[in-house]
Amino acid sequence: MNSTSISSALASSSVGEGLDGVLEAAGAVAFYLVVWGLVFAGTALFVGAFVPFVTGDSLLFAAGILTAGSEVLDIRILAIGVAIAAFAGDQVGFWLGRRLGRPYLDSRGGPRVQRAVARTERFYTLFGWWSVVIARYVPWARVFIPVIAGVGRMPALRFASANLVGALSWGVAITVLGYFAATSPQVRPIAYGIAAAAILASVIAGVRAWRRDRAARVAAAGAAAS
């Protein structure tokens, strides 16, 4: 093989490697955007009211595990982005509640959603500032607390401080736990235990809400029949 052929082969190889790098980088960006978008939409667009497990703890834990197995994904970028998306989503919900008021909440969904709103209002009344932080770990409360805080005229800085604590403790912690569950044998049992507890709590909250809604519908149907 002459020098020209060798140069051409090297150039082709470099182009191929460069193209692979671009495709991998594009895939990483798309992955980040999908995860961040789902987290943001979960509260800002009420998506979490209908598909809580696609926008909540299980999404973050799985994203952390996938990041651990990838050479192009960075857990720092993912976790920081999740926290920002979570914070921004709640801020949008708060702004909507502050700007549009109670009629905005009343227009969201049917009886099931309205019952969730009523539960969240009691939750907000009971815990105040801490409700914004705790709600991050409760599927139905996560969606409605920002709007209810806005409707209730919670001071903007007070809400933002609680929102920041909740977004960091939930978004970063669950994502990083997923990452270490896949990469560190020593931390893995602890990470799985904590994540399982958080996800189980979310599932139990969702099941309890569904059972209460079902019981309420049965009771209402019985009262109507009598």
N, C-alpha and C positions, 0 to 999 in steps of 0.2 A: 504494500500500500504506500503510495507516494505521499508527500507532505500535504498536497492539496486535499487528498481524500481524508487524511487524518484531521486536518483543520475543519473540513466539512462535517465529519462525524462528531467532533468535539462541539461544534456550533449547534448541531442538531440535538445533541445530548443536553447542552446547556438550555436550549429553548424548551425542550421537553421537561426538564427539571423545573425551569421557571414557571411553565404553564401549570405543572402539578402544584407548585407552591401557591400560585394564584388561586387555583381551584380549592385548595385546602383552606386558604385564608377566607375565601368567599363562603365556604361551608361553615367556618367558625363564626363569621359575622352573622350569617343567617340563623345559626343556632342561638347565638346571644339574643338576636332581635326577637325570635319566637318566644323564648323564655321571658324576656323583659316585657314583651307585648302582652303575654298572657297575665303576668303579674299586675301590670298596669290596668288592663281591661277588667280584671277581677273585681276591682273596687270602683274605678272611674266610670265604667260602662255597665256595671251591675251583672257582668258575666258570671261572677262567683255565686250569684243567687241561684243560678240554674245548673252550673257545672262546677261546684266548689272544689272537687278533687283534681280538676284539670288546672286550677289556678292557685292551689294552696300548697300545703306542706309536702305532699307526695311529689308534686312537680319539682320543687326545689331540691328535695333529697335525691330524686332520680337525676336531675341535671348535674348535681355534684358528683354522683357516681360516674356518669358519662364523661364528665370533664376529666376525672382521674384516669380514665382509660384512653384519653386522646393526647396526641402529641402537639396539636395545634390550639387546643383550648386552654385558657388560663383561668384558674379558680379565682384569682384576685379580680380580674375583669368581670367575671360572671357574678361574683358575690357583691361587688360594689354596684354593678349595674342593677342587680335585683333590689338592693336597698334603695337606690334612686328611683326605680320604677314603682316600688311599693309606696315610697314617700309621695311621689308625684300623683299616683292614683288616688291616694287618700286626700291630698290637697284639692284635687279636682272635685271629689265627692263633697268635701267641706264647702268649697266655693259654690257648688250647685245648690246645696242646702241653704247656704247663707243668701244666695241671690234669688232663688225661686221659691223657697219656703216650703211649708207643709203640703201645698197642692202637688208639688213635684213628687214627694214620697207617696201620696195617695194615688198617684197615677201609675206607680210601678207595679205591674203584674196583677195577679188575681188574689183570692182570699189567702192562699198559702203564703204568698209574699207579705201580705198585710199582717198576718199573724206573726211572721218573723220580725216585721217592723215593730210591732207592739212589744214583743219580747226584748228587742234591742233597746227600745225606749226605757223599759224598766231597768235593764242592765246599765244604761248610761246614767240614769238617775241614782242608782245605787253606788256606782264606782267613780263617777265624775272623770277627772283627768286620767286615772288609771284605766278606765274603760277603753280608751283609745289604744293603750299598750296591750292590755289583755285580749282585746278583740282580735288582734292579729292571729291568735291561736284558736279562735272559734269561728268556724266557717260562716254562719249566718251573721254573726256580729261584725265580722271583718268587712262585710259588704255595706252594712247600713249605718254603723257607728259614725263614719265621717259625715254623712248627710244629716244625721240626727244632731250631731254636734253643731253643724252649720245652722240648722233650723232652730236649735236651742240657743243660738247666739253666743256660743262659747268664744271667748276672746281668741283672735287669730293667732297671736304668739303662743298662747297657752296650748292651743290645739297643735301648732307646728312643733312645739317641744315634745309633746306626747307622741306625735306622729313620728318624729325622728327616732325616739327611743324604740318605739315599736317596730319601725322599718328596719333598724339596725339589728335589734335583738332577734327578730324573726327571719328577715331576709338573709342576713349574713350567717347567722348561727346554723340554720337548717341546711343551707347550701354547703357550708364548710363541713358540717357533720357528714353529709353524703360523700363528700370528697375523701375525708379521712376514713370513712367506713370501707372505702375501696382501696386505699393506699397504705394504711398503717395497721399491721397485725395487732399492735398493742392497744391502739385506740379503737379498733373496729368493734369489739363487743360493747364498749361504752357508747360509741356513736350510734350503733344500731338500736341499743336500748333507749337512748334519749329520743331518737327520731321515731322509733316505734311508739313510744309513749305519746309524743306530740300528734302523730298521725292517728293513733287509736282514739285519743281524746276528740279529734276532729270528727272521726267516723261516728263515735258514740253520740256526739252532739247532733250530728246530722240525723242519725237513726231516731234519737229521742224526739227531735223536732217533727220527723215524719210520723211517728207513732201518735204524738199529741195532735197533729193535724188530722190524722185519720180518725182518732177517737172523737175529735170535735165534729167532724163531718157526720159520723155515725149518730152522735147525740143530736145534732141538728136535724138529721133525717128522721130520727125517732120522734122528736118533738113536733115536727111538721106533720107526721103521720097521725099522731094522737090529737 
